[in-house]
């Protein structure tokens, strides 16, 4: 094998890896909301969760990405170890979709996919359609890379050194270890199986030479999950350990079964060479697929025992939570549509915290509650930190390749959280006024208190309606009309109550100190209403219902 053949192999491997990544990203982005819907189906039913894991991994073409996402969900508290188990099992089956595609002999027409895909990417401007071009181009590049590799491997068939090496590594233990090491380095079982299939396509190896390498590479694929769990919480580390134990124990059991059947007509090599004669890539793909399916069906019924073993090795431990973000995790950024969804949930949570602060501030004013003032101060610290965290996360998402609509949503969320933070700030201002009332520095008349109560009720309602529209991304025509009318009503009442205040001052029914506090309260309540309206209408809704004429 000449130096040019080595360069050819490396070039083919580069094309293969890039094509696989490019196609996976296109599939992921094209799936968009469908991928989110699948992830919403996460459940404690492990068989249903397994199907979700299969489908998501088949879409994004990477079990490592799915597993990293699961670690992120566990770290964010969106699922526990038991709920993650099914998805981890399913991701191992889903990752075999790549090898199934590679086993189909369509190399003669593959360049057409690349041409069509690139043409769509260059000439079509709308992102949603360009993703389909990305899928086609990535598919073509992936196949061309494997073909390039197999042609460069042709020289290996007559190399005595290579043949001796193959005979050595085809032994069970050594082959198993080499499969682990190569896949751990490449961090992709699909890449390793692609190399094996390229070798098989060139005739350099047979199925019997790489069965145990296939078993080992399924264990080596756990390395990215361990890396994902670094710096995560205890449950995330347990999920990563469970993933390794499931892969390792399954591989050891099936290795034992394979070695026991080697001298019989039912050996793995005999079965697949008879089922797929003269098709070494298909045989390699078949072993890879069946291994993952059998391992899953064998271990998922006893997954409870594996969870116990995991917790025996790594016991539960109380951890201090920062109490800031709940839904955000950097690991989820590997799947942009899901990261967008999680950001929307975190923004909805911020809206609820801002609303809580406002409700507490009203309690402080209307019921003279000092305790409520303390709670607002505590809550506002969380609101400020959460706003900062969400802002940083949105900036990261905007650096990713996301759908046009999702990019608009992230821009809207970025603006909305500024208004939500200001609602928190206004709540603090209301508490400052409440402190003066509680201390007796400002004594409001019964009429002034009655007016404040009326205005507070309207602002509370506009907050409820606005935040519902924001959190559910719903432009309900009835709510839309109610919010618009409430905004006008707030403005009218604020003007009326200011005039009433001037009248009370003129008659001597109100002191200057109390008047100042009263005007501050009116101003802050009016601003809260304004911020609420901005939040309600910030989302670029796909479908805007028309308000019926009345």
N, C-alpha and C positions, 0 to 999 in steps of 0.2 A: 504493500500500500504506500503510494508516493505522498509527498508533502501536499501535492495538489488535491489528492483524495481527502486528506485530513481537512484542508481548507474547505473543500466541498461539503464534507460532513458538518463542519461548524456552521457554514453558511445555510445549509438546509435546516439545521437545528434552529438557527436564529429565525428563519422564515416560519418554521413550524410553531415556535413559541409565540412569535408576534401574531401570526394568524389566529392561533387559539385565543389569545388575549383580545385581539381586535373583534373577533366574532362573538366572544362571550360578552364583551361590553355592549356590542350592538344589540344582542338578544336581551340583555338586561334592561337597556334603555327603551327598547321597543316594547318590552313587556310592561314597563311602567306601573300603572295602577293595578294591573292584573297580579303583578308580583306582590304588591302591597296587600291585595285581597287574600292571596294565599297565606301570607304571614299573619293575617288577622285570624286565620283558622287554627292557629296554634292552640293546642288543647292538651289536657292530661291523658287523653286517649292516645297511647303510644303508636298504635297502628295507623291512626289518622295523621298523627304528627309525622310518622315515617313517610307517608305519601306526600305530605307537604315538603319534607326534606328532599325526596326524590325529584319532585317537579321543580322546586326552586333551583336545585343544583343542575338539573338538566338544562334549565334556562340560562343560568349564568356560567355554565361549563366549568365549574371549579368547586370541588368539595372543600378546598381550603378557604375559599371566600365565604361559603355557607357556614362552615364551622366557626370562622372568625366572627361572623355576624351573630351566631348563636352565643358565643362567648360575650359579645357586646350586649346582647339582650339580657343574659344572666347577670352581667355586671351592673346593668341599668335597673335590675329588679323587675324586668318585664316578664320573666319566666324563672322558674326554679330548676334545680338539677333534674328533677323527675320529668318536667315538661320538655327539657332540652334533649332528653335521651332519644325520643322517637326521631327527631330531626337529624341528630347525629348519625343514627342508623341509616336513615333514608339518604343522607348526602353521599354515603359510600356507594349506594346503588346508582344514584343520579349521575355520579362522575363517570360511570362507564359509558354514558351516551357518546362521549368523544371517541372512544375506541370502536364503538359500533359504527359510527360514521366513517372512521378510517378504514374499516374492514371492507367497505363497499368499493368495488373496483370500477371507479369512474374517472381515472386519472386522465383519460383522453379528452374528456369534455370539461375538466376542471378549469382550464384557462378562461372559458366562457363566463364562469361565475365571477372570476376576478375582474374581467372586462366590464361586465354589467354592473357589478358593485361599485367600481371606481367611477364609471360614467354617472351613476346616480349620485354619488358623493360630490362630484365636481359640478354637475349641471343642475341638480335639484337644490333649491335653497331652503326648503322647509325641513327643519331638523327631524320631525317625525318620520318623513320618508327617507331621509338620508341614513337613518339607523338601519333600515332594511338593506340599503346599499352596503353599509358596513358589515352586516351579517354575511351577505353574499361574497364580498371581497375577502373578508377574514376566512371564510370557508375555502375559497379558492387558494389563498396564500398558504393556509394550513396544509392542504393536500399537496401543493407544489413543493413545499418544504420537505414533506415526507418522501416525495418522489425523488427530489434532489439528494436527500440523504441516502436512499436505497441505491441510487445509481453510483454514488461515491463509495458505498460499501461493497460494490462488486469485487473490488480487488482483494477483499478480505477472504473470499472463498478459497483462494489458493495459498493463503499465508499460513505456513506451519506454526508460527508463533501464535497467531490468532486462534487457530484450531486447538492448539494445546491449552490456551487460556480458557476457551469455551468448555473444554472437557473438564477443566479444574473447577470452574465456577458453577458448573451444572450439578455439582454435588449438593445435597439438600442444605446443609448448614451454611456453607460458603455462599451459595447462591442466595439464600435467605438474607444473609448479612449484607451482601453486595446490593441487593434490592433495597434494603433499608437505607444504606449509606447514600447511594446515588439519588434516591428520591428525596432524602432529607436535604441533600445539597441543592437539588433543583426545585424543591418545595412544590412538586406537582407530580402526582401519579400518572396523569394524562401525558405529561412530557416523557416520562420513563417508558410507558407503554408504547408511545409513538416511536421512540428509538428502537425498541424491540421489534415492533411491526415493520419498521424500515429495514432492519437487519433481516427479518424473515422474508420480506418482499425481494430482497437482493439474493436470497438463497444462502446467506452467510450463517444462519442458525436455523435449527428446527425447534419445534415446540418443546421436545424433551429437554432441550438445553436451557430453557428459561422458565419452566413451571415454578420453581422455588424463588426465582428472582421476582416473579409476579406476586407471590405471597409476601415477600419481603417489602416490595414497594408499597403495598397497602398499609404496612406498619410505618414506613418512612414518611408517608403522607401526613402523619400526625404532627410532624415537627412544626408546621405553620401554626397549628392550634396552640402548642406550648408557647410559641413566641407571642401569640395573641393574648395569652393569659397573663403575660408579664405585667406587673403593676395593677392587675385587676383584683377584685375582691376574692374572698375565700371560695364562694360558690363557683365563680368562674374558673378558678384553678381546679376545683373538683370536677367540673365539666370537662376540662382539658385532660385530666387524669383518667376520667371515665372513658373518654374517646380513645386514649392510648390502650387502656386495659381491654376494651372491646376489640380493638384491632389486633392486639398482640395475642390475646387468648384465643380468638377465632383463628388466627393464622397458625398458631401452634397445634390446635386440634386438627385442623384440616391438613397440615403438614404430616401429622401422624397417620391420618387416614390415607393420604396419598402415598406415603412410603409403604404402608401396609398392603396397598393394592398394586404396587409396582409390578410384581411378578405374575399378576393375574390378567385375564382378558378384560377386566373391568378397570384397568389403570386409567388415570386421567389422560395420558398420552394416547392410548389406544382408542378411547371413546371419541376424542376430538379429532384425531387424524382420520377416523372412519366417517365421522359426521361431516367433516369439511376437508376432503382429500385435496391435496395440491393447493391448499390455501393457508399458508402459515400465518399471515396476518389475521385471517379470520379465526384460526385456531387460538392464537394468542388473545384476541379480543374475547372469544368464547370463554376461555379459562378465567379471564379477568372479570367478566360479567357474572358467570356462575359462582365463582369464589365469593363475590360480594353478596349475591342473593342468598346463597346457602348460609354464609356466616350470619347474615341478618336474621333469617328465619330460625336459625339455630339458637341465637343468643337473645333475641328480643323477648321471648317468653320468660327468660330468667334474668331480665335486666334489673329486676329488684335486687337480686343477689349481687349483681355487679355494682349497683349503687351502694349496697352495704360494704362491699370490699373497698370501694373507693373511699368511703367515709371511715373505714377502719385504718386505711393507710394515711388519709388526710382528714382528721376529725373536724367537725364543725367548730367554729371559733367566733365569738362575738367580735364585731368590728365596729369601729366608730364611723358613722356615715357623715358626710359633709352637709347633707340636708339641702344641697343646692339643686343640681340637675337630677332628674329622675329618668328621663327618656333618652338623653344624649350620651353617646359613647363614640369615641374616635374609630373604633373597630367597625361600626356600622357605616362609616363613610365609604367603605369598599363597595357598598351597594347603594348608589346615590338615590334611587327612588324610595328606598326604605329610610334613608337619612332625612329626606324631605318630610316623609310622614311623621317621623319621630320629632322633628323640629316643630311641626304643626301641633303635636300633642303637648310639647313643652311650652309653646306659646299659649295654648289654651289653659295650661296650668298656671302660667304667669297671670293670665287674665283673672283667674279665680282668686289668686293671692291679692291682686290689686283690688278686686271687688271686696274681699274680706277686710282689707285695710279701710276701705271707704265705709263699710257697714259699721266697723268698730268706731270710726271717727264720729259717725252720726250718734252712736250710743253714748259717746263721751259728751257730745253737745246736748242732746235731748234728755239724757238721763243723768248727766253730770257724773259720769263714771271715770274715775282716775285709773282704774284697772284697765279699761279699754285703751287709754292713752299709752300705757306701758306696752300693751300688746301690739299697737300700731307701730311703735318704735322698733320692736323686735321684728315684726313682719316686714317693715320697710328695708331692713338690712338684707333680708333674703331676696326681696324684690330687686334691689340694686345689684346684688351679686348675680342673680339669675339672669337679669337683663344683659349684664356683661358677658356671661357665659353663652347665652343664646346668640348674641351679636357675633362673638368669635366663631361660633359653630356655623352660622349662616355665611360668614366670609369664606370659611373652608368649603362649604357646599358650592358656593358660587365659583370656586376654582375648579370644580369638577364639570364633566360633560353631562348635563341634565336636559330634560325636555324643556321646550320653550315655555310651556305653561307653568312648569315647576319653577323655572327661573323667575317668572313674574310673581308667583306666590311667595318665593323667598324674599323678593324685593318688598312685597307688601308686608310680610311678617316683620322685616327689618324696620319698616316705618311704624308698624302697629305697636311694637314693643316699646318704642320711644313714648308713644301716647300712654301705654299702660304704666310705664314708670312714672310719667307725670301725674297720673291719677293717684299713684302712691304718694307722690310729693304733695299734691293738693290735700290728701288725707292728713298728712303731717301738719299742714297749715291749719286745717280745721281743728286739729287737736290742740294747736297752740292757742287758738281762740277759745276752745273749750276750757283750757287751763285757766284763762283769765276769768271765765264765768264761774268755774268751780271755786276759785280763790276769792271771789267776791269783788275782784277788781272792776268787773263789768257786770252790771245787773240789767238783764233784758226784761222789757215789759211783757206781760202775758200776750199782748197782741203780736209783738215781735216774735215770740216763741211759737205762736200759732202759725204765723206766716212761714217761719223756718221749717216747721213740721210739714206744711203743705208742699213747700219746694223740695224738701228731702224725699218725700214719697214719689214725686214725679221723677227726680234724678235716679232714685233706686230702680224705678221701672224701666227707664231708658237704658240703664246699665244692664239690667237683666236681658232685655230684648237685644241690645247691641252685642253683648258678649255671646248670646246664643247664636246670632247670625255669624259672628266671627269664628267661634269654636266649631260650628257645624258647616261653615262655608255655605250658608244657605241664605238666599235673598228672597225669603218668603214675602210675597206682596203685602200680606196683612201686617207683618212685623215692620216691613220697610215703611209703610204708611204711618204706623204707630210711632216709629222712631222720629220720622220727619215732623209729625204733629207735636210730639213731646218736646222736640228741640224748640219749635216756635213758642210753645206754651211756657217753657223755662225762660226764654228771653222776655216774653210778655210779663210774667210774674216778677222777674227780677227788676224790670223797669217800674212796675206798679209798686213793689215793696220798697224801692228806693224813694219813690215819691211819698209813700206813707211814712217812711222814716223821717224825711224832711219835715213833714207836717207835725210829727211827734216832737221833733227837736224844737220847732217853732212854738209849740204849746207848752214846752217844758216838761213833757211826759217822758223824755229820754235824755240821758246825760251824754256828753260828748264822747267819753270813754266807751260807754256802751254802744253808741252809734258807730264808732270806728270798728268795733268788733263785729257788729251786725253787717256792715258793708263788706268787711273782709269775708265773712261767711257767705254772703250772697255771691261775691265775685268767685270764690273758690267752687261753690256749687255749680255756678254757671259754666266755669271752665271744665269741671268734671263732665258735665253734659256734652260740651263741645268735643272733648277727647273721646268720649264714648261713641259719638256719631262718626268720628274719623275712623275709629276701629271697626265699626259696623260695616262701613262701605269701602274698606281698604282692599279686600280680596278681589282679584280679577276673575270673577265668576265665569265659568264656561257658558252657562245659560242664565240669562237675566230675565226672570218672569216679569211680565208687564202688569202694572197696577190697574185694576179695572176702574173705569170711570164711574164715579158715584154721583 
